[in-house]
Amino acid sequence: MIITGMFLLSICTAAAQAPSAEAMTAARSLVTTMKLPEQYKALLPAILLGLRRTLTQDRPEIERDYDSMKPMVDAAFQPYYTAMLDDVAAIYANNYTVAEMRDMETFFQRPVGQKYLEKSPIIAQQTTKVTQDASHKAADDLRTRLTEALRQKGHKL
């Protein structure tokens, strides 16, 4: 989900105007305060795990060599990592004023802001589940009601 989100964000960034240097500085600071660099660095192990199965084909001799390549992989990931952070900073810079970003950064530096950052992934998962569950229940109920209504109009379903 994170990778898909980053892909969509990078597409949106390409169409946007280049933000000012001041806006980018404020956005980069905000992105750092929001701990996005740590989240993006956490993507690398998942990427590597997915590639490991494909490339090593469960062969121990290849797995050992693969595991020994971590420094090379870290260096190869760095440009993508930097680009992700710059692209996300540009998105913030294109959608908020410098003053708004500074206000957000002030919020995220406070204990309640830190708690928000800590809890938001969990809350996002929980709200997504609630939304999906409600949508499935609504769809099932609506399907039943619509089927019955169409049958009453003489349709065979």
N, C-alpha and C positions, 0 to 999 in steps of 0.2 A: 504494500500500500504506500509506504514511504517513497519507494523508487518511482512508482507511478505518479505520485504527487510531485516529486522533483522534476520528472519529465514534463508534466503539464506546466509547471511553473517556469521551466526553461523555455518552453514554447511561447508562453505569455511574455516573457522578458524580451524575446527577440523582436516582438512587435512594438514594444514600448520605446518612448524617447529616452535618450541617455539622461540620467539625473545629474544634477550639479555635483561638484566635488564635495561641497559641504554636506549635501544630502547623503552622498555615499559614505562619508565619514561617520555621520550620525547613524546611518543604517547599519554599517559594519559594527559599530559599538553596540547597537541594540541587539543585533544577531548574536554577538558574543555574550552579552548579558543574558540573553534568552537560552544560552547553552546549546545553541544549534550546532556549533562545531563538534561538541562531544557526541551529539546524536548522529551526525554524519560520519564521524570516525567509527561509530558502532556499526555502520553498514558494511564495512570491509569484511569482517569475519563472516557475515552471512553470504556475501558475494563469493568469498573464497570457498566456503563450505559447498555452495552450489556448484562451483567449478571443479572442486576436488573430486566429487563423485564422477563427473563426466570425464575428466582428464586422466585420473588414476585408474579407473575401471576396477577398483578394489584390488589392485595389485600392490602388495607391500613395498616392493622395490621402487616403484614409481611414487608411492605415497611418501617414502622417506625423502626422496629428492624434492618432491613438491613442497614438503614441510620446510626444507632447508632454504627455500627460495623466498621466505617471508621478507627479508630486507629489500630484495628486488621488487617485490610486489608493493611494499609500502611506498617505495619511491615512485613506482608506476601509478599508484593511486593518487598521489599528491596533486597533480594537475587537475584531476577530476574533482577532488575534494575542494581545492581552491576555487574552481569554477562554480561549484555548487554554492559555496558561501557568497561569492560575488554576485551570482544570479539572484539568490534570495535577498541579499542586501539591496540589489537594484529594484526588486519587486517592492520591498518596503519603501524605498526612496521614491518610487513612482506612485505610491498609494497614500503616503503620509507626508505631511510637512516636516521640516526639521524640528520645529517646536513640538509637534505631536510625537515624533520618535523620541525626543528627549524626555517628554512626559512619560511615555511608555517605559523607557529605560529606568527612570526614577521609580516607577511602580514596581518593575521587576527586580530592582535592587532591594526593595523593602521586604520584610518577612512574609507579608501576604502575597507579594509577587513571586517570591521564591516558592511558596507553597503552591501557588497557581501553576508554576512551571513543573513542579514535582508531580502534582496531581492531574494535570491536564491530559496526559496520555491515557491514564486509567479512566478518567471521566469520559474521554472521547470514546473509548472502547465500550464503556457501559451505556452511554447514550446511543451509540450505534446499534448495540444489541436491542435496546428498548425500541428504537425506531424500526429495526428490522422485524422484531416480534410483532409490534403493533401493525406494521404493513402487511405481514403475512395473515394475521387475524382478520384485518379489514378486508383483504383480498378474498379470503375464504368465505367470510360472511357475505360480501358483495356478490361473489360468484353464485352462492346459494340463492340469494334474493333475486338476482338477475335471471338465473335459470328458471326459478319458479315463476317470475313475472312473464318471461317469454313463453313458458309452457301454458300459462293462463291465456295467452294471446293465440294459442293454437300451434305453436312451434314444437317440433319434436327434437329434443336434445338428448 
